[in-house]
């Protein structure tokens, strides 16, 4: 379980600490959903300051944490990348209804980019967890949120405890591949999962967007800000279609829309698919697969490989896909 404590409302400094222990339940919740709950009692304990602590914070790594792992080149590199990325952690409230009672839950949302980095840091917990063994040493991190400046809120990774059995060759293997392998891969020591039911889709099913009109772009800030994925653009004025990838979907989509020199400038519709974090490193391959598939359907005039697209000899407007399931398996 997570162990969270915060500064009480009578403390003059406008900051609070939020420890997070990487035990089984909290670990899987964080990496599967990128959210963790802020205990409501602790939130209410902030008193009149609680509403002021809501919002986005820019993350940096505390000096003490960097000094603690200065001798470990692998960990130091990750900590420096976290600082360089200037990732955001957002605290927000959501209404909920349970058993006829209404209330609110307070959550922290972590950037996918940050999750990719901390998966490498907490690879021991991931490996032991999916091997169904107790990790020899509880791994944890602590955030210190500072909201004294409402315009420049910051949160520091103020404490970090890692189990690093350097004499274990499996540990070296696991952490080198942690950025793009799934949890099951790490625990099994294999690059390929034999049990099809354990494999993830490239795309996150809950964040496959619908087709949206371009006037919705400014409403996407809280949905796809700084997350990687595949996107599609369509311009109904000239019937042009485009597929792309980006580690920052919102930034890239807006760039297409605003740049007069861009072939997709002024597109009328767009959609996107956020990619599972373990597949960030093969984002270009997923993009290539999407372009390959669509190129056999839509005409791609300058392509030397994809000739005679379906649209050149068939009425694709009235074509219906007869598959009854969305995802195929080995069986």
N, C-alpha and C positions, 0 to 999 in steps of 0.2 A: 504493500500500500504506500501511497505517497505520504510524506510527512511534511506538512506545510505550516509555517508559522509566519506571522506578520507583526510589524510594529504597531503598538496600540495608538489610539487617536491623541493621547496626551503627550506623545513624543514630538518635540519641536521639529526635528528633521523630517522632511517630506520624502521619505523613502520607506520601503519595506522589503523584507527578504522572503524568498519563496524557495525552500529546499525541495528537491525532487529525487526520490530514491528509485533506482532502476531495478525494482523487483519484478516478478513475472507479470503481474496485472498491469502495473503502470507502464512498463516497458512496451507491452504489446499495444496498449491503448495509444500511447504517444506515436509509435511508428506506423500504426495502421490508420490513424486519423489526424495526426499532427496537432491535436488538441489535448490539453489536460485541464482538469477542473480546479478552480480556486475555491477552497472550502468556504462555504457561505458564512460560517461563523467567524472565520478570520476576516472575510471581506467586511462584514458588519462591524467587526472590531475596529476597523479604521475610522468609524464614527462619521463625522461630517466631512472627512477627507475622502471617503470612499468613491464618490462620483468623480473627483478630480484625478483619481489614479487610472481611470479608464482611458483607453486610447492606444496608439502605437508608440513603441519605444525602439530606438536604435541600439543594437547589441554590440558590445565590445568585450574583450577578455581582460580581466583584471590582471594587474602586474604580478601579484602573488601567484596566480595560477600559472602564468608564463614562466616564472622563475622556478616553480616547483617541478616543471617538466622540461626545463632548459636542456638537460642532458639527453633527452630522447628526441632525436631528430624527426621521427615520424609524427609524434604528437605535437611537437613544436610547429611543424609545418601546417598541420591542421588548424591549430589555434591561430596562427598568423593568417590563414585563409579566411577564418571566421571574422577576424577583424577587418580584413580587406573587403569582404562581401557586404559589410554594413547591413546585415539582415535585420528584419523587423520582427518583433514579438508584440502581438496585439492582445490587450485585455478588453473583454466586452461582456455584456450581459445578454442572456437569451431567456425569453419567457418559456415556461413549461407548465403542463397540466398533468397531474397524476392523482388518481383516486378521487377525482372531482375537485381537487384543490389546485389553485393556481399559485405560481411563484416565479422565481427567476433563478437561473444558474449563472455563475460567473466563470468564464473560461479564458484560457490563454491559448492563442493560436501562434504556431511557430512556422516560419518560412520553410518550404520544402528544401531549399538550398542548405539551410542550417541542419535539417534532419539528415541530409546526405552526409554531412561532416561528422555529426555526433554518432551516426551509425558506425563509423570507423573507430571512434573513441570507445564506444561501449560494446565492441565486438565480443568481449569475454562473456558479458551477460547474455548476449544473443546466442552465442554458441552453447553455453551451459543450459540456457533456458530450453532450447529446442532439442537438446540431448537429454532433457528431463533430469538434470542434475543440479544440485545447489552450487552456485558460484562461490568459490572459496572466500571471496571478500566482496561485501556489498558495494556496488558502484553507485555513485550519486553525483549530482551537480546542484548548485544553488545559484539562483538569480537574485540580484539586488536591483530593485526598480527605484529610480529617482524621478519624481514628478515635481520637483521644486521649480523647474522651468517648463511651463506648459507648452512652449514653442519648440523646445529641444529636449524632449524626454530621452533618457538613456536607461539602459539596463545592462548590468555587467554580469558576465559569467564569473561570479565571485568565489566559487569553490568547486573543485573537481577532484573526485576520488575514483581512480581507475585500477583495475587488476590487470597487471601486465606480466604474465609469466614468460619472460623472454627466452627461457631455456626450453620452451615447448614449441616444437616445429609446427604443430597444428595451429597454434596461435598466430604465428607469422603468416601462414597461408591464409587463415581466415581474415585477418585484418587487411591484408593486401587486396582482397576481393570484396571486402564488405561494402564498398560504395555502390556496387551494381548487382550483387547477388541477393536473392531473397533470404529470409531467415532460415528456411528449410535447407537451402543450399549450404549456408554457413555451418549448420549443425551436422549435416551429412558428410561434408568434405567433398562433395561432388559438384561438378559444373552443370549437371543435368539431373532434374528430379524425375525419378521413375514413376512415382504416383501422380497421375494426371490431375487428380482432384486437388493436389497441393500447389499446382502451378498458378501463378497470377496472370491476368491479362496484362498486356502492355498498358492499356488504357484503364483509368480508374472509372468503373461503371457509374459511380454516383456523380461524376463530374464530366459526363459527355453532354455538352451543351446542345441546345436546339439551334436551328438557324435563327439568327437575330438580325434586326435591321441596324444600319450603321448609327442611327441616333441613340442606340443603347450603349455605345462604347464608354461614355463617361460614367455609366452606372456600374461598370465592371471592377472598379477599384478594390472593393472589398471581397471580390470573388476570385479573380485570376491575377492579382498583383504579384509580380515576381515569382511566377511558377512556370516550370518547363512544360512543353507539350507540342502538339501538332495543331495547326489551324488551317482553315479553308476560307477563301474569300470569293465572293461572287458579285459581279457588277451586272445588274439587269439592264443597264443602259446599252452596253455593248456585248452582253452575253459572255463575258470573260470569266474564267475560273482559275484560281491559284491555290496551290498547296505549299505550306512552309512549316518550318520548325523554329522554336526559339526557347532559350532558357528563361526568357521573360516575356510571356505571351502578350500581356497588355501593352508593354512598351513597343513590341514589334508590330502588333496589329495597328496601333495608333500611328506608327511611323508610315506604314503603307498608306493609311488614309490621308495623312497630312502632306506627304511629299509629292509635289507636282510632277517630279521626274520619275516617280515609281510607276511601273506598268499597271499596278493595281490601285492607283490613286483614285480616290472617290468611290470605292466599291460601295455597293448598296446593302450587301448582306455578308455575314460572317458566322462562323462557328469554330469551336475548339475542342480538343480532347486533352485533358491533363494526364501526364504520363506517370505511372507508378515509379516511386523514387529509385527502386533498384535498377531501373532501366535508363537512368539519365545518361549513362556513358554510351549508350547505343541509340541515342536520339536520332542521329543521322541515318541509321539503318531503318528505323521505323518510318522516317520521312520518305526514304527511297522506296520502301514497300508501298506506301500510300500513293506516291506519284506513279509507280509502276502499275498499280491496280487501276487507278483512274484513267491512265493514259490509254488503256485498252478500251475504255468506254467513251471518253471524250476525245475529240480530235486535238492532237498536239502537233501542229504543222511543222515545227522546226526539228522535231525529233527524228533521228535516223534509225531508231530501234523500234518504236511503236507505230507500225503502219496499219492502215485500214482499221481505224477505231470504229466501235459499234455505231457511234453517232453519224458516221459517214454513209451508212447504208440502212439504218433502222430508225424508227421513231422512238427515241428513248423517253420522250415525255409520257408515253402511254405504256412503258415497259414496267412490269411488276416483278419484284423479287419473290420467288416461291419458297425460299428457305423457311423452315418453320422454327429454327433455333438460331440464335445470334452467334453462338460460340461452338466451334467444333472441338471434339476430343479425339484421342487416339483410337477409341473403340468404335 
